[in-house]
């Protein structure tokens, strides 16, 4: 999974870290262009990936 930087026009930034729980996955990103860091959380139940 990739994301776009919220601070600069860089697209397709790869996650620097991932944490996967029972019903949620979290990704930590660091933009190689500007150094901005951010995280995303996704509820796997919404995508049919969790039991």
DSSP file (Angstrom, degrees, kcal/mol; ACC not computed):
  #  RESIDUE AA STRUCTURE BP1 BP2  ACC     N-H-->O    O-->H-N    N-H-->O    O-->H-N    TCO  KAPPA ALPHA  PHI   PSI    X-CA   Y-CA   Z-CA
    1    1 A X              0   0    0      0, 0.0    14,-0.7     0, 0.0     2,-0.3   0.000 360.0 360.0 360.0 137.2    0.0    0.0    0.0
    2    2 A X  E     -A   14   0A   0     12,-0.2     2,-0.3    27,-0.0    12,-0.2  -0.804 360.0-162.1-123.0 166.8    1.3    3.5   -0.8
    3    3 A X  E     -A   13   0A   0     10,-1.7    10,-3.3    -2,-0.3     2,-0.4  -0.941  21.9-111.2-143.7 164.5    0.1    7.0    0.0
    4    4 A X        -     0   0    0     -2,-0.3     7,-0.2     8,-0.2     2,-0.1  -0.798  40.4-103.6 -99.1 142.5    0.7   10.5   -1.2
    5    5 A X        -     0   0    0      5,-2.3    -1,-0.0    -2,-0.4    32,-0.0  -0.414  19.5-151.0 -64.9 133.4    2.5   13.0    0.9
    6    6 A X  S    S+     0   0    0      1,-0.2    -1,-0.1    -2,-0.1     3,-0.1   0.547  93.9  46.2 -80.1  -5.8    0.2   15.5    2.6
    7    7 A X  S    S+     0   0    0      1,-0.1     2,-0.3     3,-0.1    -1,-0.2   0.694 119.4  16.5-109.5 -25.6    2.9   18.2    2.5
    8    8 A X  S    S-     0   0    0      2,-0.2    -1,-0.1    28,-0.0    -3,-0.0  -0.843  86.7 -92.9-141.4 175.4    4.4   18.1   -1.0
    9    9 A X  S    S+     0   0    0     -2,-0.3     2,-0.1    -5,-0.1    -3,-0.0   0.412  74.9 130.9 -77.4   5.4    3.4   16.7   -4.4
   10   10 A X        -     0   0    0     -6,-0.1    -5,-2.3     1,-0.0     2,-0.3  -0.361  38.8-165.9 -61.8 132.1    5.3   13.4   -3.9
   11   11 A X        +     0   0    0     -7,-0.2    -7,-0.2     1,-0.2    -2,-0.0  -0.774  56.5  29.1-116.5 162.6    3.1   10.4   -4.8
   12   12 A X        -     0   0    0     -2,-0.3     2,-0.4     1,-0.2    -8,-0.2   0.883  69.7-179.9  59.1  46.0    3.3    6.7   -4.1
   13   13 A X  E     -A    3   0A   0    -10,-3.3   -10,-1.7    -3,-0.2    -1,-0.2  -0.642  23.2-131.6 -77.2 129.4    5.3    6.9   -0.9
   14   14 A X  E     -A    2   0A   0     -2,-0.4    16,-0.5   -12,-0.2   -12,-0.2  -0.547  27.9 -99.8 -79.7 145.8    6.0    3.4    0.5
   15   15 A X  E     -B   29   0B   0    -14,-0.7    14,-0.3    -2,-0.2     3,-0.1  -0.371  19.8-155.2 -64.9 143.7    5.3    2.8    4.2
   16   16 A X  E    S+     0   0B   0     12,-3.3     2,-0.3     1,-0.3    13,-0.2   0.709  79.5   6.3 -87.2 -24.7    8.3    2.9    6.6
   17   17 A X  E     -B   28   0B   0     11,-1.5    11,-2.4     2,-0.0     2,-0.4  -0.987  63.4-157.1-154.9 156.3    6.6    0.6    9.1
   18   18 A X  E     -B   27   0B   0     -2,-0.3     2,-0.4     9,-0.2     9,-0.2  -1.000   3.1-169.1-139.2 139.2    3.4   -1.4    9.4
   19   19 A X  E     -B   26   0B   0      7,-2.6     7,-3.1    -2,-0.4     2,-0.6  -0.997   9.4-166.0-124.9 126.6    1.5   -2.7   12.4
   20   20 A X  E     +B   25   0B   0     -2,-0.4     5,-0.2     5,-0.2     2,-0.1  -0.951  10.6 175.8-117.4 117.0   -1.3   -5.3   11.8
   21   21 A X        -     0   0    0      3,-3.4    -2,-0.0    -2,-0.6     0, 0.0  -0.245  50.4 -82.1 -98.7-167.0   -3.8   -6.0   14.6
   22   22 A X  S    S+     0   0    0      1,-0.2    29,-0.2    -2,-0.1     3,-0.1   0.885 123.7   6.2 -67.3 -39.6   -6.8   -8.2   14.6
   23   23 A X  S    S+     0   0    0      1,-0.1    21,-1.9    27,-0.1    22,-0.7   0.343 125.4  55.6-127.9   4.5   -9.1   -5.7   12.9
   24   24 A X  E     - C   0  43B   0     19,-0.3    -3,-3.4    20,-0.1     2,-0.4  -0.994  53.4-159.5-142.6 146.1   -6.9   -2.7   12.0
   25   25 A X  E     -BC  20  42B   0     17,-2.3    17,-2.5    -2,-0.3     2,-0.4  -0.993  13.0-163.8-123.3 134.6   -3.7   -2.1   10.0
   26   26 A X  E     -BC  19  41B   0     -7,-3.1    -7,-2.6    -2,-0.4     2,-0.4  -0.948   0.9-164.5-119.1 137.6   -1.6    1.0   10.6
   27   27 A X  E     -BC  18  40B   0     13,-2.4    13,-2.2    -2,-0.4     2,-0.5  -0.971   6.7-154.4-121.6 138.0    1.1    2.4    8.3
   28   28 A X  E     -BC  17  39B   0    -11,-2.4   -12,-3.3    -2,-0.4   -11,-1.5  -0.943  18.4-167.5-108.8 130.6    3.8    4.9    9.2
   29   29 A X  E     -BC  15  38B   0      9,-3.2     9,-1.6    -2,-0.5     2,-0.4  -0.869  16.6-171.0-119.5 150.1    5.1    7.0    6.3
   30   30 A X  E     - C   0  37B   0    -16,-0.5     2,-0.3    -2,-0.3     7,-0.2  -0.950  26.8-130.0-138.3 120.1    8.1    9.3    5.8
   31   31 A X     >  -     0   0    0      5,-2.9     4,-1.7    -2,-0.4   -27,-0.0  -0.524   6.8-153.9 -72.2 125.7    8.3   11.3    2.6
   32   32 A X  T  4 S+     0   0    0     -2,-0.3    -1,-0.2     1,-0.2   -19,-0.0   0.680  92.0  53.5 -71.9 -15.6   11.7   10.9    0.9
   33   33 A X  T  4 S+     0   0    0      3,-0.1    -1,-0.2     1,-0.1    -2,-0.0   0.934 129.8   4.6 -83.7 -50.4   11.2   14.3   -0.7
   34   34 A X  T  4 S-     0   0    0      2,-0.1    -2,-0.2   -26,-0.0    -1,-0.1   0.531  91.8-117.8-117.4  -9.2   10.4   16.7    2.2
   35   35 A X     <  +     0   0    0     -4,-1.7    -3,-0.1     1,-0.3     2,-0.0   0.454  56.5 155.1  86.9  -0.1   10.8   14.5    5.3
   36   36 A X        -     0   0    0     -6,-0.1    -5,-2.9     1,-0.0     2,-0.4  -0.335  28.0-153.9 -60.8 140.9    7.1   14.8    6.4
   37   37 A X  E     +C   30   0B   0     -7,-0.2     2,-0.3   -32,-0.0    -7,-0.2  -0.934  23.5 152.5-117.6 145.2    5.9   11.9    8.6
   38   38 A X  E     -C   29   0B   0     -9,-1.6    -9,-3.2    -2,-0.4     2,-0.3  -0.969  25.8-139.7-158.8 167.0    2.3   10.7    8.9
   39   39 A X  E     -C   28   0B   0     -2,-0.3     2,-0.3   -11,-0.2   -11,-0.2  -0.935   5.9-157.4-133.5 157.7    0.3    7.6    9.6
   40   40 A X  E     -C   27   0B   0    -13,-2.2   -13,-2.4    -2,-0.3     2,-0.4  -0.967   3.5-158.2-131.0 150.0   -2.8    5.9    8.4
   41   41 A X  E     -C   26   0B   0     -2,-0.3     2,-0.4   -15,-0.2   -15,-0.2  -0.992   7.2-168.9-127.6 136.7   -5.2    3.4   10.0
   42   42 A X  E     -C   25   0B   0    -17,-2.5   -17,-2.3    -2,-0.4     2,-0.8  -0.992  20.4-136.2-130.1 128.4   -7.5    1.1    8.1
   43   43 A X  E >   -C   24   0B   0     -2,-0.4     3,-1.2   -19,-0.2     4,-0.4  -0.739  13.9-156.3 -81.2 112.7  -10.3   -0.9    9.6
   44   44 A X  G > >S+     0   0    0    -21,-1.9     5,-2.5    -2,-0.8     3,-1.0   0.744  87.3  68.1 -65.8 -23.9   -9.9   -4.3    7.9
   45   45 A X  G > 5S+     0   0    0    -22,-0.7     3,-0.8     1,-0.3    -1,-0.3   0.825  93.2  59.4 -64.5 -30.0  -13.6   -5.2    8.6
   46   46 A X  G < 5S+     0   0    0     -3,-1.2    -1,-0.3     1,-0.2    -2,-0.2   0.713 110.5  41.6 -70.8 -19.4  -14.6   -2.4    6.1
   47   47 A X  G < 5S-     0   0    0     -3,-1.0    -1,-0.2    -4,-0.4    -2,-0.2   0.323 114.3-112.9-108.9   4.5  -12.6   -4.2    3.4
   48   48 A X  T < 5S+     0   0    0     -3,-0.8    -3,-0.2    -4,-0.4    -2,-0.1   0.743  85.4 117.5  71.8  23.2  -13.7   -7.8    4.3
   49   49 A X      < +     0   0    0     -5,-2.5     2,-0.4    -6,-0.1    -4,-0.2   0.506  60.1  63.9-101.0  -5.5  -10.2   -8.7    5.4
   50   50 A X              0   0    0     -6,-0.6   -27,-0.1   -27,-0.1    -2,-0.1  -0.905 360.0 360.0-120.7 148.3  -10.8   -9.4    9.0
   51   51 A X              0   0    0     -2,-0.4   -28,-0.1   -29,-0.2    -1,-0.1   0.450 360.0 360.0 -90.6 360.0  -13.0  -12.1   10.6
